[in-house]
Amino acid sequence: NAGVTQTPKFRVLKTGQSMTLLCAQDMNHEYMYWYRQDPGMGLRLIHYSVGEGTTAKGEVPDGYNVSRLKKQNFLLGLESAAPSQTSVYFCASSPSSGLGNQPQHFGDGTRLSIL
Amino acid sequence: AQTVTQSQPEMSVQEAETVTLSCTYDTSESDYYLFWYKQPPSRQMILVIRQEAYKQQNATENRFSVNFQKAAKSFSLKISDSQLGDAAMYFCAYRSQWGGSEKLVFGKGMKLTVNP
């Protein structure tokens, strides 16, 4: 049972380069999320999706784009990477219970360094 | 907007003893959910315990229990019989019952060290 899988696990980029982080879940969850984790800041929501073909902005969306073309996949893109985007990125998913008590399931994170 | 505050950035506890991690939150909502997540050095985010605001009874999961004080907007985590494997970052999180997205708002986290 894979759960939430993030690809890649590590990446180093140069300023101005672009890349896409892939998140895949095999639990048939409706909701998917991208967070970033910085030291002393906890996890902050970048973008999220409440279903296939939908996306919405979270707390810190600037500099990122997302797409959810298939229910099981949620892609996070950096068009022009900046050093401020150096962080650990987490993807999560949860079912749409409508109650809010279902926990989010997290991937193992992607450590991204921008030089 | 809701906020979650974990005022203690670090704590330490002796193995086999009890430790309490504090969390406060700010919300104008009456129905919501609260969670504690654990992040060991492996970086995984692991659900420890959850609490529904409408339930007066405090949640428990084996050695983990919470003290939920709704009026005070406080949600502390108690770890009994601490083990070396409990050493990790601990995050408190809030989720609104409404809104249709079930987003989590996290505190900044607290690093727990367990001394043998």
Interface residues (C-beta under 8 A of the other chain):
Chain A: Y31 Y33 Y35 G40 M41 G42 L43 R44 L45 Y48 V50 A56 G58 V88 F90 A92 S94 S96 S97 G98 L99 G100 N101 Q102 P103 Q104 F106 D108 G109
Chain B: V4 Q6 P9 Y32 Y33 F35 S42 R43 Q44 M45 L47 R50 E52 F91 R95 S96 Q97 W98 G100 S101 E102 K103 L104 V105 F106 G107 K108 G109
